[in-house]
Amino acid sequence: MAKVLIPTPLRQYAGKRDTVELPGGRVGEVLTALTAQYPDLKKQIYNDEGRLRSFVNVYVNDDDIRYLSKEATPVGDGDTVSIVPSIAGGRR
């Protein structure tokens, strides 16, 4: 089982949970299990075409899946999957 870290802005869609343990051998499987358990999260992390939104970054342990095998990135027991929404800001 992988531990999924849910960021503060998305916790309202995940029963106010900050972590969830889910099965899956790949990131995509873990995220599918997550959105099956918390359907309101799906529209927050996936676009209408079913792809991860561009402002949502996902890490396995400390590795960004964009530089690995994306959603096909393997996940093992004890791995941590972090969902990190990008935050824009700065000076005007």
N, C-alpha and C positions, 0 to 999 in steps of 0.2 A: 504494500500500500504506500502511496505517496502522500505527503502532507502538502496541502494547498494553502498558501497564505493569501488571505483575502484582504485587500487594502481597505482602509477606512471608508473611502467614498462608495465602495461597492457592497459594504456589509449590510446596508439596508435591503439589498436584494437577495441576501444569503442568510436570512434569519438572524441577522446581527452577529453572525459567527465571524471570528477572525482567522480560524483555521478549520480545515476539514480533511479527514483522511479518506482517500478514495483509491479504488483499484484502477489499474491500467498499466500497460507495458510501454505506452507511448504518450507523449504530451496530449495529442488529440483525443486519445481514449480517456485520459484523466479529465480533460475539459468537457468532454461529452457527458461523463458521469456527473460532473459538477453541475452542468446546466440541466441535466435530467432531474437532479435533486432540487435544484433551485432555478426553475424555468425563467424567472424574471431576470436572472443574470445573463441569459442568452443574448438578449437584445443590447445589453451593455458591452459585451465583449466581442460579439460577432456582427458583421454587417448583413444586409439583406441577401447577399450572395453566399453567405455562410463562411466567409473568411474572417479571420481576426481583424478587428478594426485597426486602422493604422496608428492610432494613439494608444493602443494597448500593447505593452511589452510583456513577454513571458520569459521567465528564467527557470532553468533547472539547476538547482543549487546556485552557483554564481555565474552560470553561463547563459548568455542571451541565445534563445533558440533561433533567432534570425540568422545567426552565424554558425549554426549547427545544421540540423535537418528539419528545421521549423517544427510543425506539428508531428512529424514522424520521429522526432528526437526521443530516444529511449529513456524510460523512467524506471528506476529500480526501487525495491523496497527501501524505505528510509530516505529516499530523495525528497527534496523540497521543491515544489513548483510555486513560483511567486508570480502573481499577476500585478503588474505595475503600470497604472495608467499614466500617460505623459501629462505633465502639467505645464501649461503655457503661462507666461507672465513676463514681467519685466517693466522697465520704464517706458513711459510714453513720451 
